[in-house]
């Protein structure tokens, strides 16, 4: 991920998310690829968007991707998985069963 164009706090957040997703993959190649997709969703969700609607769609896509990813992860890092589940729970209203439109 290239962070040169991102504000420092956003770049730090993206790095933190990448590390967390990687730790949850626990060296499983299949999960590592999925973690990469979830991370791209996160980066798009936290970077600037042309309007609020696009931001909401991108955040919805990230939350749904994270929820699906967590369902596939083992309990390699239970405390970390719990923190990520809390993030999904805090945004539970976005888990409506519909996939977010491409943004």
C-alpha positions as CSV (number, residue, x, y, z in Angstrom):
1,X,0.0,0.0,0.0
2,X,1.3,3.4,-0.9
3,X,0.6,5.9,1.9
4,X,2.4,8.9,0.5
5,X,-0.8,10.6,-0.6
6,X,-2.7,9.9,2.7
7,X,-2.7,12.1,5.7
8,X,-0.5,10.8,8.5
9,X,-3.4,9.6,10.8
10,X,-5.1,7.8,7.9
11,X,-1.9,6.1,6.8
12,X,-1.3,5.0,10.4
13,X,-4.8,3.6,10.6
14,X,-4.4,1.8,7.3
15,X,-1.1,0.2,8.5
16,X,-2.7,-0.8,11.8
17,X,-5.6,-2.4,9.9
18,X,-3.3,-4.3,7.6
19,X,-1.3,-5.7,10.5
20,X,-4.5,-6.8,12.3
21,X,-6.0,-8.5,9.3
22,X,-2.7,-10.2,8.6
23,X,-2.4,-11.5,12.2
24,X,-6.0,-12.9,11.9
25,X,-5.0,-14.7,8.7
26,X,-2.4,-16.6,10.8
27,X,-0.2,-17.5,7.7
28,X,-3.2,-19.1,5.8
29,X,-2.5,-18.2,2.2
30,X,-6.3,-18.2,1.3
31,X,-7.1,-15.9,4.3
32,X,-4.1,-13.6,3.5
33,X,-5.6,-13.0,0.0
34,X,-9.0,-12.3,1.6
35,X,-7.3,-10.0,4.2
36,X,-5.8,-8.0,1.3
37,X,-9.2,-7.5,-0.2
38,X,-10.7,-6.4,3.1
39,X,-7.8,-4.0,3.6
40,X,-8.4,-2.4,0.2
41,X,-12.0,-1.9,1.2
42,X,-10.8,-0.3,4.4
43,X,-8.4,2.1,2.6
44,X,-11.2,3.1,0.2
45,X,-13.5,3.7,3.1
46,X,-11.2,5.9,5.0
47,X,-9.9,8.0,2.2
48,X,-11.6,11.1,0.9
49,X,-14.7,10.6,-1.3
50,X,-16.5,13.0,-3.7
51,X,-19.7,12.8,-1.5
52,X,-21.2,11.4,1.7
53,X,-23.2,8.7,-0.2
54,X,-20.1,7.3,-1.7
55,X,-18.4,7.3,1.7
56,X,-21.3,5.4,3.2
57,X,-21.3,2.8,0.4
58,X,-17.6,2.3,0.9
59,X,-17.9,1.9,4.7
60,X,-20.8,-0.5,4.2
61,X,-18.6,-2.6,1.8
62,X,-15.8,-2.7,4.3
63,X,-17.9,-3.7,7.3
64,X,-19.6,-6.5,5.3
65,X,-16.2,-7.7,4.0
66,X,-14.8,-7.6,7.5
67,X,-17.7,-9.5,8.9
68,X,-17.4,-12.3,6.3
69,X,-13.6,-12.4,6.8
70,X,-14.0,-12.8,10.6
71,X,-16.3,-15.7,10.0
72,X,-13.5,-17.5,8.2
73,X,-10.7,-16.8,10.6
74,X,-9.6,-19.2,13.2
75,X,-9.2,-18.1,16.9
76,X,-5.5,-17.5,16.4
77,X,-5.7,-14.0,18.0
78,X,-8.9,-14.0,20.2
79,X,-8.4,-10.5,21.7
80,X,-7.8,-9.0,18.2
81,X,-10.7,-10.9,16.7
82,X,-12.9,-9.6,19.6
83,X,-11.8,-6.0,18.9
84,X,-12.6,-6.5,15.2
85,X,-16.0,-8.0,16.0
86,X,-16.7,-5.0,18.2
87,X,-16.1,-2.8,15.1
88,X,-18.6,-4.8,13.1
89,X,-21.1,-4.7,16.0
90,X,-20.8,-0.9,16.3
91,X,-21.7,-0.8,12.6
92,X,-24.3,-3.6,12.7
93,X,-26.9,-1.4,11.0
94,X,-24.8,-1.7,7.9
95,X,-25.1,-5.5,7.9
96,X,-28.4,-5.7,6.0
97,X,-27.6,-8.8,3.9
98,X,-27.2,-6.7,0.8
99,X,-23.8,-6.2,-0.7
100,X,-22.8,-2.6,-1.1
101,X,-22.8,-1.3,-4.7
102,X,-19.4,-0.7,-6.3
103,X,-18.1,2.7,-5.4
